Amino acid sequence: MTSTRKPTTLKRRIARALKPLRAVPPQRPRDTGPAAVVAAPASPPVHDPAPAPAPLERTPSGMDEVRRQADVFAETLQQVKAQGADFPWYPYQSMHNVGVLDQLLTGERRDLFQQLRGKRIADIGAADGDIAFLMESLGCRVDIIDNGPTNMNQLRGAALVKQRLNSRVEIHSVDLDQYFTLPAKYDFAFFMGILYHLQNPFYVMKTLARNTRTIVLSTRIASHPPMEYVTGDADPGYRDVPLAYLLDADESNGDSTNYWTFTEGGLKRLLKRTGWEVLDYITIGEHRRSDPRRDDRDQRAFCFLRSTAYED
C-alpha cells in the first residue's frame, strides 16, 4: 500500500526534525486469499553482497539502546543500498519512526523491543523493509507485508536488501483493499502511514485485531475541514467529533491512493469499534488547525494498541 509519490517539503522537514531526537512535543490525552511470497532476485547482483549485520551482543535495555542500535543499523542499510539498484528506493526515512516511538511508549512498553525478541512480528506497508530488517537484527522473526503493485518499487527493494543481508525475513505481497488473509498470527505489527491509503479501513483494522496481539499505528488526522467548507467567521473544529474526510484523487500530495483522513475522535472511534484498546497515544505536527490537505497543516497520530478481539 506504499505511496509512489516523492516526499513533500513538509515531510522532509518532519524527518529532519525527528533525526536529532527533538521532535515536536507530543500531546497525550492486492493478492486475494493466502499471501503470496515474493522471492529474492534469482541472479546475484554485480556488487559483492554486504555481510549480514552481526547479532546483538546483549539484549537492548530501554529505548536509548534501541535508538543507538537503529542508528548503527541505518548506516548498514545505507551501505547496502549504495551498492546500486535498477529501480528507485523508497524516499522516506523509515528509521526516524524509532525516535517517535521513544516519545510514544510509556511504562513497561518502554522495553517493547526487548519483549519482542524471539516473537513473530509483521511490518505492514513496509516499503523497502528498513524497520523489518532492523527488527530482525534485534532478534525478531519478521514478515514484510506490502502490496507489490503499489509498492514504490514493486517490493524489489525489500527483496534486494534481503539478499544482500542474507536475511531470513519473509516478504509477502498482500492487497489489503481486497479480501485477504495474513500469512500468520502475530505478537506485534508495525502499521505506520498505511491507514489513509486504505479504501476500507474498518475491515482492515477488524481483520488485524483478530490476528495481531498489539500494533503501533500512525496515520494523518485533521481537526478542521479544508477552508472552502468554512463559511463566514465560523471556526468549525471537529477534533473530538468522530468523523472522516474522503479525499479527492489529487487532493493530498497528488496521490490518488490517499483516501480517508480521520479526526482524532474519528480515529479513536474506529479503533474502539474494530477491537483495539489504546494504551499510548501522541500526535506530532500541526496541533492548532490541522486539515486533510495542506502540507503545512499536517498532523500525525501515533498509538500503541492492544487487541481486544485476538483469536488464538
C-alpha positions in Angstrom: 0.0 0.0 0.0 3.0 2.3 -0.1 2.6 5.6 -2.0 4.8 6.1 -5.0 4.9 9.9 -4.7 8.0 11.9 -3.8 8.3 13.3 -0.3 6.8 16.8 0.2 8.8 19.7 1.7 6.9 19.3 4.9 7.6 15.6 5.3 11.3 16.3 4.7 11.2 18.9 7.4 9.5 16.5 9.8 12.0 13.8 9.0 14.9 16.2 9.7 13.3 17.3 13.0 13.0 13.7 14.2 16.6 12.8 13.4 18.2 14.7 16.2 15.6 13.4 18.7 13.9 16.7 19.1 10.5 16.0 17.5 7.5 18.3 18.1 6.5 17.9 21.7 3.8 15.2 21.9 0.3 15.8 23.1 -1.0 12.8 25.1 -4.5 12.6 26.2 -3.8 -6.9 -3.7 -3.4 -10.6 -3.8 -6.6 -12.4 -2.5 -6.6 -15.4 -0.3 -3.3 -16.6 1.2 -0.5 -14.2 0.9 2.0 -14.7 -2.0 5.6 -15.0 -1.0 7.9 -12.7 -3.1 11.2 -14.3 -3.9 14.5 -12.5 -3.9 16.1 -11.9 -7.3 17.2 -15.1 -8.9 20.6 -13.9 -10.0 23.1 -12.2 -7.7 23.8 -8.5 -8.0 27.0 -7.4 -9.7 28.3 -5.9 -6.5 29.6 -8.0 -3.7 26.9 -8.6 -1.1 27.2 -6.8 2.2 27.7 -9.1 5.2 24.7 -9.7 7.3 24.6 -7.5 10.4 26.1 -9.1 13.5 23.6 -10.2 16.1 23.3 -8.0 19.2 25.8 -8.9 21.9 23.2 -8.3 24.5 19.5 -7.6 24.8 18.7 -3.9 24.3 17.7 -2.3 27.6 15.3 0.6 27.1 14.8 2.9 24.2 18.2 4.6 24.4 19.9 1.4 23.5 17.3 0.7 20.8 17.9 4.1 19.2 21.7 3.5 19.3 21.2 0.2 17.5 18.8 1.8 15.0 21.4 4.5 14.2 24.1 1.8 13.6 21.8 -0.3 11.5 20.7 2.7 9.4 24.4 3.1 8.4 24.4 -0.6 7.4 21.3 -0.1 5.2 22.8 3.0 3.6 25.8 0.9 2.6 23.7 -1.9 1.3 21.6 0.5 -0.9 24.6 2.4 -2.1 25.7 -0.7 -4.0 23.2 0.3 -6.6 19.9 -0.9 -8.0 18.0 -0.6 -11.3 14.9 0.8 -9.5 14.1 3.8 -7.2 14.4 3.2 -3.4 11.7 4.4 -1.1 12.4 8.1 -0.5 11.3 8.5 3.2 13.5 7.8 6.2 11.5 5.0 7.9 14.1 4.6 10.7 13.1 8.0 12.0 10.0 6.4 13.4 12.1 4.8 16.1 12.5 8.4 17.5 8.8 8.8 17.6 8.3 5.5 19.4 10.7 6.8 22.1 8.2 9.6 22.7 5.1 7.3 22.4 5.9 4.3 24.7 5.3 4.5 28.4 5.6 2.2 31.4 6.5 -1.4 30.7 6.2 -0.7 27.0 9.5 1.2 27.2 11.0 -2.3 27.0 8.9 -3.3 24.0 11.9 -4.2 21.8 13.4 -6.4 24.5 10.0 -8.1 25.0 9.7 -8.9 21.2 12.9 -10.9 21.0 12.1 -14.3 19.5 8.5 -13.2 18.7 6.9 -13.3 15.3 6.0 -9.8 14.1 5.0 -8.1 10.9 5.9 -4.8 9.2 2.7 -4.0 7.2 3.3 -1.4 4.5 7.0 -1.9 4.9 8.3 -0.1 1.8 11.9 -1.3 1.4 11.7 -3.1 4.8 14.1 -0.9 6.8 12.2 -1.4 10.1 11.6 -5.1 9.3 15.3 -5.7 8.8 16.2 -3.7 12.0 13.8 -5.8 14.0 15.3 -9.0 12.6 18.7 -7.7 13.8 17.1 -7.2 17.3 16.2 -10.9 17.4 12.6 -11.0 16.0 11.1 -13.3 13.4 9.7 -10.8 10.8 7.3 -10.8 7.9 7.2 -7.9 5.4 3.6 -7.4 4.2 3.0 -4.9 1.4 1.1 -4.7 -1.9 3.6 -5.3 -4.7 1.8 -3.5 -7.5 1.5 -0.2 -5.5 4.8 -0.5 -3.6 7.4 2.1 -4.6 9.5 -0.4 -6.5 7.1 -3.4 -6.5 8.9 -4.9 -3.5 12.2 -5.3 -5.4 13.9 -3.0 -2.8 13.0 -5.3 0.1 13.9 -8.4 -1.9 17.3 -7.0 -2.8 18.1 -5.9 0.7 17.1 -9.3 2.0 19.5 -10.9 -0.5 22.4 -8.6 0.3 21.9 -9.1 4.1 21.5 -12.8 3.8 18.3 -12.2 5.8 15.6 -14.7 6.8 12.8 -12.0 6.7 9.8 -13.3 4.6 8.3 -11.0 2.0 4.6 -11.2 1.2 2.6 -9.3 -1.3 -0.9 -8.7 0.1 -3.6 -6.3 -1.2 -5.4 -5.0 1.9 -8.1 -3.4 -0.3 -9.4 -6.9 -1.3 -10.4 -9.8 0.8 -7.2 -11.0 2.4 -5.7 -13.4 4.9 -2.5 -12.7 6.8 0.4 -15.2 6.5 0.4 -15.9 10.2 -0.8 -14.8 13.7 1.5 -12.1 15.1 2.5 -10.9 18.6 3.1 -7.4 17.2 2.9 -5.4 14.0 4.0 -2.1 12.7 1.2 -0.3 10.8 2.6 3.1 10.1 1.4 5.5 7.4 -1.0 3.0 5.9 -4.5 3.7 7.2 -5.2 6.7 5.0 -4.2 4.6 1.9 -7.0 2.1 2.6 -10.3 2.1 0.8 -11.9 0.1 3.7 -10.1 0.9 6.9 -12.8 -0.6 9.1 -12.4 -4.1 7.6 -8.7 -4.0 7.7 -8.5 -2.9 11.3 -11.0 -5.6 12.3 -9.0 -8.3 10.5 -5.8 -7.2 12.1 -7.4 -7.3 15.5 -8.3 -10.9 15.1 -4.7 -11.8 14.1 -2.3 -9.5 15.9 -2.0 -9.0 19.6 -0.5 -5.5 19.6 0.4 -2.9 17.0 1.9 0.5 16.6 -0.2 2.6 14.2 0.4 6.0 12.7 -1.8 8.0 10.4 -2.7 11.5 9.3 -5.5 13.2 11.2 -7.2 16.6 10.9 -9.1 18.9 13.3 -10.6 21.1 10.6 -12.0 20.7 7.1 -10.4 22.5 4.1 -11.1 26.2 4.1 -13.7 26.2 1.2 -16.0 24.3 3.5 -15.9 27.1 6.1 -18.4 29.9 5.8 -18.3 33.3 7.3 -16.3 33.7 10.5 -17.1 30.2 11.7 -14.3 28.0 13.0 -15.8 24.5 12.9 -13.1 22.5 14.7 -14.1 18.8 14.8 -11.1 17.3 16.6 -13.2 15.3 19.1 -16.1 14.6 16.7 -15.9 11.0 15.2 -15.7 12.0 11.5 -13.6 11.1 8.5 -12.9 13.2 5.4 -12.8 11.4 2.0 -10.1 12.9 -0.2 -10.4 13.6 -3.9 -8.0 11.7 -6.2 -5.4 14.6 -6.4 -6.3 16.4 -3.2 -3.4 15.3 -0.9 0.1 15.2 -2.2 -1.3 14.5 -5.7 -1.6 10.9 -4.6 -4.7 9.0 -5.7 -4.1 6.3 -3.1 -4.9 8.7 -0.3 -8.5 8.1 0.8 -9.5 8.8 4.4 -8.3 11.4 6.9 -9.9 10.9 10.3 -10.4 13.4 13.1 -8.9 12.4 16.4 -12.3 11.5 17.6 -13.0 9.5 14.4 -9.7 7.6 14.7 -10.4 6.6 18.3 -14.0 5.6 17.5 -12.7 3.4 14.6 -10.2 1.7 16.9 -12.8 1.1 19.5 -15.3 -0.4 17.1 -12.8 -2.7 15.4 -11.4 -4.2 18.6 -8.5 -2.2 19.8 -7.6 -0.6 23.1 -5.4 2.5 23.0 -2.6 2.2 25.5 -0.3 5.0 24.4 -1.2 8.0 22.1 0.6 11.1 20.9 0.4 13.5 18.0 3.1 15.4 16.1 3.0 18.2 13.6 0.2 20.9 13.4 -1.7 21.0 16.7 -3.9 24.0 16.3 -5.6 23.8 12.9 -4.7 20.7 11.0 -6.5 19.8 7.8 -6.6 16.9 5.4 -4.9 18.6 2.5 -2.3 21.2 3.3 1.3 20.2 3.9 1.8 23.0 6.4 -1.1 21.7 8.4 -0.2 18.1 8.5 -0.8 16.3 11.9 0.0 12.7 12.6 -1.3 10.4 15.3 0.9 7.6 16.7 -0.6 5.0 19.0 0.2 1.7 20.7 -2.8 -0.6 20.5 -3.7 -3.9 22.2 -6.3 -6.1 20.5 -9.5 -7.0 22.4 -10.5 -9.4 19.7 -7.4 -11.6 19.1 -8.3 -15.2 18.3 -5.8 -17.9 19.2 
